[in-house]
Amino acid sequence: LRPVRSVQVNEMFDMVSCQFTGNGDQILTGTVRGNIALFENGKVIREWKLEDETVHWFERISETVFLIASDSRRVAELDLATFQLRAGEPFARDDFEHITRNSRTGSVYASSFDRKIYEIDPNGLCPKRVVAELPFKLRWVKVLTGLDGSLVVQCRNGALYRLCPETGKILAVAR
């Protein structure tokens, strides 16, 4: 491997996340200080600021809309068609780490350091309900659409949990 190009929005703050937008060579990036940038061919074409908190993940919800998980304890939405950044109200007790969407049902789930998996209302950017609460801080969550729509969650206690998103029941644990 050899680097083709290296880019940094702000030399003071490290990038934490990046996501291809699906629009040519455009990439979204997030930093430890809440800076979000849209790059195209290695150049910043648009920038936003989401609080002063780490931006962990961009999850595609539609052709141009991404939901954002960050340490601001709220879910945000970025629409690349209008370049609008919208943030919901804080509701988690600790940082959001990851968001995932079930492409079959449209359901959206977020994991938090407050040990909870939330089902998210993508329109209101607020929780619909708590799906489950696990024994320790949570990192990422992923929908297993090819299997049964269950969720796999990485917990900071060293385990991976497989959950039923409807009931919150733990289906399996791997350590």
N, C-alpha and C positions, 0 to 999 in steps of 0.2 A: 504494500500500500504506500502511496505517496500523496501528500496533500495537493489538491488542485488549486484551492483558494482558501484563504482564511479571512474571516470577517468578524468584527466585534463592534457592537453598537456603541458601547461606552467602555473605554479602556479601564475605567475605575471598577466596573461590575462584571463579574463572570456570567456567561450564559449558562443557564440551567436546563433549558428545554428548547426543542426545535421541532417543527412539523412542516412537511411539504403541504402546500395548499391545494395541489392538484391543478394549479394554473401555471403551466410551463415550469419555469425555474424559480417560482416564488416560494419562499420559506418564511414561516413565522418563528420568531425567537423570543424567549423570555429570560430575564436576568434575576439575580438575587435581590435586586432593588425595585422590582415591579415594572421594569422597562420592557415594553413589547415593541418589536420592530418587524416590519415586512420587508424582506430582502428580495431583490430580483437581480440575477446575474452578479451577485456579490455587492450590490449597492442598496443602501436603505432607501426605500421609496415612501415609507410612512412609519410614524412612531406614535405610541400611546404610552400612558402611565397608569398603572393599576396600583394605587396605594404605594407603599414603600416596602412591599413584601415579595418574597420569592414566587415566581411564576413557574409552576411545576409541569403543567400539561395543557395541551390544546386537543380537544376532542371534536372531530367533525360531526356536525348535527345535520347539515344540509350542504348543498353545493358551495355556499359561500359563508355559512355560519359555523363558528367554533365556540364551544363552551370551554371555559378556562378554570383550572384548579390552581389555587394559590394559597399562600399562607395568610391571606386576609380573612379567612374563615367564612368566605362568601363565594358564590359562583358568579362568574362574569361571562358575558357573551360578546364576541367580536364578529361583526358582519362585514365581510370584505367587499360586499356590493355597495354599501353605503359608507364604509370606513368608520362605523359607529361602534364605540365600546360602551357597554352598559353593564353595571354591576348591581347584583341583588344586595339585599341587606345581610349583614353577618348573622349567622345562626349556629354555627358549630362552636364548640368550646375550645377547639384547637385547629391547627393548620389543615387545609385540604391538600391532599397529595395527588389524587388521580380521579379522572372521570372516564366512564365508559358508557357506550350506547349499544343497546340491543338492536341490530339492524332489522330484525324481523318484527319486533313489537313496537319499537320506538322508545322503549323505556330507557331512562338515563339513571346511572348510579354513580355516587361519589364516595371515596374513602377519605377518612379523616384521622388525624392523630388523636382525636377524642374517642377512638376505638369503635366508632360507628360507621356503618354503611348506610347512606341515605339514598332513597329514591328521590330524584330531583324533578321538579316541574320546570321544563326548559323555557316555558313562556314567562313564568313568574320569577324564575331564578331563585326558587325557594324549595324547601323540602316538602315532599308529599307525605313522607313517613320515614321512620327509621326501620330499615330492613333487618338489621342485626347489630348486636354489640358484642365485640370479641374481647379477649382477655388483655390485649395490649395495643399499642399504637399501630395503625394500619398504613401501609405504603400504597400499593397499587391494587386495582380491582379490574377484572376482565370478564366479559360475558363469553361463555362457551356456546356460541350460536350453532356450531356444527354438532354439538352433543345434545343438550337438552335445554339450553338457555340458562343453565346454572351459572353462578358467579365463582370465580377463583379470586381469593383475596390473600395478599401477602401481609402477614402480621409480624411485628417486630419481636415476637417471642420465638422466632425461628421457624414458624409453621406456615404452611399454605392451607387455607380452608376452602372447601367447595361448599357453597351455600345454595339453597333453593331461594330464589329472589321473592317468591310469593309468600313463603312462610318464615323465612329467615333460618330455617332448620339447617344445621350442619350436616352435610351429606358425607363428607370425608375430610380427613386431616392427614397431611404429610409433614413429617419433621425431618 
